[in-house]
């Protein structure tokens, strides 16, 4: 709100408010208000005053005024409803807008200047009015600040809620991914186990068929070559204990059927390494031997890995 509007709201005519601000060099409402109260009786020309004084004789014309005529000259404007006197049309318009009074007339009564007590009382009223307006403005500013803070807190809560939902969705995705990985790993293990069981069943079926087709091969060999010396140890053991040294230095120990092929040991190591292991092979130090792809179809007892042996896992290109 401008200083002129503030002074007008306090009850001063607009032209007098503009004059006060001009004289006080726009130093503020309080300085202008003090000047207005100090010069309340000063005559400040206005358009309304010019119209009131239009009945006065023009400059240079005869200005002789009789006593009767002097008593009829309008010196102020009067509100017919409340009897209040005004010095200018601006004061009349302000009073009409403020009180809704509509009946005014010219008066020969002169508006008396304010006494010092009246000036002080009016100044106190104006100061009290300014104080109320300042308090109202401060109260409105506080309410606006509280509303801004409420909106800020609400916005912060909304952001936190949105972030929490996003984190929950990300966590759910991670848990679903882990669940799928575990299921895939379990399925891979089941496939390896099924392959091992199938290989065992195939080897047993093959061994059963060979024994049925040549029932007298063993006695013939013993009778035709009675002096031939053959190692009897592998025939006396049905199982073999294999110690497997992994690439990372760890050791695995497992018992296998002596008639199982070396491929069974390979499948066992694959199961321990997990799905899609890197290519690897086997070798022994005593005697030193590197097993090739053909050896995987040979039973363990035929490879000299019974009743126990140490296999070393090696990298293959």
C-alpha positions in Angstrom: 0.0 0.0 0.0 1.4 3.5 -0.9 1.9 6.3 1.6 -0.8 8.4 -0.1 -3.4 5.6 0.2 -2.4 5.1 3.9 -3.0 8.7 4.7 -6.3 8.7 2.8 -7.4 5.7 4.7 -6.7 7.6 7.9 -9.1 10.3 6.9 -6.9 12.9 5.2 -8.0 14.3 1.9 -5.9 13.1 -1.0 -4.6 16.5 -2.1 -3.5 17.4 1.5 -1.8 13.9 1.7 0.1 14.6 -1.5 1.1 18.0 -0.3 2.3 16.6 3.1 4.4 14.0 1.4 5.9 16.6 -1.0 6.8 19.0 1.8 8.3 16.2 4.0 10.3 14.9 0.9 8.5 11.5 1.2 10.2 10.6 4.5 7.3 8.3 5.5 3.7 8.3 6.7 4.4 9.3 10.3 6.3 12.4 9.3 3.6 13.4 6.8 0.9 12.8 9.4 2.6 15.1 11.9 2.9 17.8 9.3 -0.8 17.5 8.4 -1.8 17.7 12.1 0.5 20.7 12.5 -1.0 22.5 9.4 -4.6 21.4 9.8 -5.8 25.0 9.5 -3.7 25.8 6.5 -5.6 26.5 3.3 -4.4 24.1 0.5 -6.0 24.9 -2.8 -8.0 22.1 -4.5 -10.3 21.7 -7.4 -13.3 21.5 -5.1 -12.3 24.7 -3.2 -12.0 26.4 -6.6 -15.6 25.5 -7.4 -16.7 26.6 -4.0 -15.0 29.9 -4.5 -16.4 30.4 -8.0 -19.0 32.8 -6.6 -16.3 35.2 -5.4 -15.7 38.2 -7.6 -12.9 37.8 -10.2 -9.7 39.6 -9.8 -9.9 43.2 -10.9 -13.7 43.5 -10.5 -15.4 45.4 -7.8 -15.2 43.5 -4.5 -17.4 45.6 -2.3 -19.2 43.3 0.1 -21.9 44.5 2.4 -22.4 43.0 5.9 -25.4 41.1 4.8 -23.5 39.7 1.8 -20.6 38.7 4.1 -22.9 36.8 6.3 -24.1 34.7 3.3 -20.7 33.7 1.9 -20.1 30.0 2.3 -17.1 29.3 4.5 -17.5 25.5 4.7 -19.5 22.5 3.7 -21.8 20.8 6.2 -23.2 17.3 6.5 -27.0 17.7 7.0 -27.2 14.3 8.6 -24.5 14.6 11.3 -23.7 18.3 11.3 -20.0 17.9 10.7 -18.1 20.7 8.9 -15.6 20.3 6.1 -13.2 22.7 4.4 -13.0 21.0 1.0 -14.9 18.8 -1.4 -12.3 16.0 -0.9 -13.2 15.9 2.8 -16.9 15.7 1.9 -16.3 12.8 -0.5 -14.3 10.9 2.0 -16.9 11.4 4.7 -19.7 10.3 2.3 -17.8 7.2 1.4 -17.0 6.4 5.0 -20.4 7.1 6.6 -22.8 6.6 3.5 -24.2 10.1 4.2 -25.5 11.8 1.1 -27.0 15.1 2.1 -24.5 18.1 2.2 -24.9 21.9 1.9 -22.9 25.0 2.1 -22.5 26.6 5.4 -21.5 30.1 6.6 -19.9 28.6 9.7 -16.2 28.4 9.6 -14.6 25.2 10.6 -12.7 25.9 13.8 -9.1 25.0 13.9 -8.1 22.1 16.0 -6.8 22.8 19.5 -3.6 21.3 20.7 -5.6 18.7 22.8 -7.6 17.8 19.7 -4.5 17.5 17.6 -2.9 15.2 20.2 -6.1 13.1 20.4 -6.3 12.8 16.7 -2.7 11.9 16.5 -3.2 9.2 19.1 -6.1 7.8 17.2 -4.1 7.8 14.0 -1.2 6.1 15.7 -3.6 3.5 17.2 -5.0 2.9 13.7 -1.6 2.5 12.3 -0.7 0.2 15.1 -3.7 -2.0 14.4 -2.9 -2.0 10.7 0.6 -3.0 11.4 -0.5 -5.8 13.8 -3.0 -7.0 11.1 -0.2 -7.0 8.5 2.1 -8.9 10.9 -0.7 -11.4 11.7 -1.3 -12.0 8.0 2.4 -12.4 7.4 2.5 -15.0 10.2 -0.4 -16.9 8.7 1.2 -16.8 5.3 4.5 -18.1 6.8 2.6 -20.9 8.6 0.8 -21.8 5.4 4.1 -21.9 3.5 5.7 -24.1 6.2 2.7 -26.4 6.1 3.0 -26.8 2.3 6.7 -27.3 2.6 6.2 -30.1 5.3 3.5 -31.7 3.2 5.7 -31.6 0.1 8.5 -33.1 2.1 6.3 -35.9 3.4 5.0 -36.6 -0.1 8.6 -36.9 -1.4 9.5 -39.2 1.5 6.5 -41.4 0.7 7.3 -41.5 -3.0 11.0 -42.4 -2.2 9.8 -45.1 0.2 7.6 -46.7 -2.4 10.4 -46.6 -4.9 12.8 -48.3 -2.5 10.1 -51.0 -1.7 9.7 -51.6 -5.5 13.5 -51.9 -5.9 13.8 -54.3 -3.0 10.9 -56.4 -4.4 12.7 -56.6 -7.7 16.0 -57.7 -6.0 14.2 -60.3 -4.0 12.4 -61.7 -7.1 15.7 -61.8 -9.0 17.4 -63.7 -6.1 14.4 -66.1 -6.0 14.7 -66.8 -9.7 18.5 -67.3 -9.4 18.0 -69.8 -6.6 15.4 -71.7 -8.6 17.6 -71.8 -11.6 20.5 -73.0 -9.5 18.4 -75.7 -7.9 17.2 -76.8 -11.4 20.8 -77.0 -12.6 21.7 -79.2 -9.6 18.8 -81.5 -10.2 19.8 -81.9 -13.9 23.4 -82.8 -12.8 22.1 -85.3 -10.3 19.8 -86.8 -12.8 22.7 -87.1 -15.3 24.8 -88.8 -12.7 22.0 -91.3 -11.9 21.5 -92.0 -15.6 25.2 -92.6 -16.1 25.3 -95.0 -13.2 22.2 -96.9 -14.5 23.8 -97.1 -18.0 27.1 -98.5 -16.6 25.3 -101.1 -14.5 23.2 -102.2 -17.4 26.4 -102.4 -19.6 28.2 -104.5 -16.9 25.3 -106.8 -16.5 25.1 -107.5 -20.2 28.8 -108.2 -20.5 28.7 -110.7 -17.6 25.7 -112.5 -19.1 27.4 -112.9 -22.6 30.7 -114.4 -21.4 30.0 -116.6 -18.3 33.1 -118.9 -18.9 35.7 -116.4 -19.8 37.2 -116.2 -16.4 37.7 -120.0 -15.8 39.2 -120.4 -19.3 41.8 -117.7 -18.6 42.8 -119.4 -15.4 43.2 -122.8 -17.0 45.1 -121.7 -20.1 47.5 -119.4 -18.3 48.0 -120.8 -14.8 51.3 -119.1 -14.4 50.2 -115.6 -15.5 50.3 -113.1 -12.6 47.4 -110.5 -12.7 46.8 -107.8 -10.1 44.0 -109.0 -7.9 43.6 -105.8 -5.8 41.1 -104.0 -8.1 38.8 -107.1 -8.1 38.8 -107.2 -4.3 37.4 -103.6 -3.9 33.9 -102.5 -4.9 34.5 -98.9 -3.9 37.3 -96.4 -4.2 38.1 -93.2 -2.2 39.0 -90.3 -4.4 40.7 -87.1 -3.1 40.2 -84.2 -5.5 42.4 -81.1 -5.2 40.6 -78.1 -6.7 42.1 -75.1 -8.5 41.6 -72.8 -5.5 43.6 -75.2 -3.2 40.6 -76.7 -1.5 40.2 -80.5 -1.3 37.1 -82.7 -1.9 36.9 -86.3 -0.8 34.2 -88.6 -2.2 33.7 -92.4 -2.4 32.7 -93.9 -5.8 31.9 -97.3 -7.1 35.0 -99.0 -8.5 33.2 -99.7 -11.7 32.0 -96.1 -12.3 33.7 -94.2 -15.1 35.9 -91.2 -14.6 33.0 -89.2 -16.1 31.1 -89.7 -12.8 34.0 -87.9 -11.0 33.8 -85.1 -13.6 30.1 -84.7 -13.0 30.6 -84.6 -9.2 33.2 -81.7 -9.6 30.8 -79.9 -12.0 28.1 -80.1 -9.3 30.4 -78.5 -6.8 31.5 -75.7 -9.1 28.0 -74.7 -9.9 26.3 -73.9 -13.2 28.5 -73.2 -16.3 31.9 -73.9 -14.8 35.1 -73.2 -16.7 36.6 -76.1 -18.7 38.8 -78.4 -16.6 40.6 -81.7 -16.6 42.3 -84.3 -14.3 45.8 -85.5 -13.7 47.7 -87.6 -11.1 51.3 -87.1 -9.8 52.2 -90.7 -8.8 52.3 -92.0 -11.4 52.1 -88.8 -13.4 49.2 -89.0 -15.9 47.1 -86.5 -17.7 43.6 -87.9 -18.5 42.2 -87.1 -21.9 38.6 -87.3 -23.3 38.9 -91.1 -24.0 39.7 -91.8 -20.3 36.4 -90.5 -19.1 34.6 -93.6 -20.5 37.0 -96.0 -18.7 36.0 -97.4 -15.2 38.0 -96.2 -12.2 39.5 -99.6 -11.5 40.8 -99.9 -15.0 42.5 -96.5 -14.6 44.3 -97.6 -11.4 42.3 -95.3 -9.2 41.2 -98.2 -6.8 41.1 -98.5 -3.8 42.1 -94.8 -3.4 43.7 -92.1 -5.5 44.4 -88.4 -5.7 43.1 -86.4 -8.7 44.3 -82.9 -9.4 41.9 -80.5 -11.2 43.7 -78.7 -14.1 42.6 -75.9 -16.4 42.0 -76.9 -20.1 42.3 -74.5 -23.0 
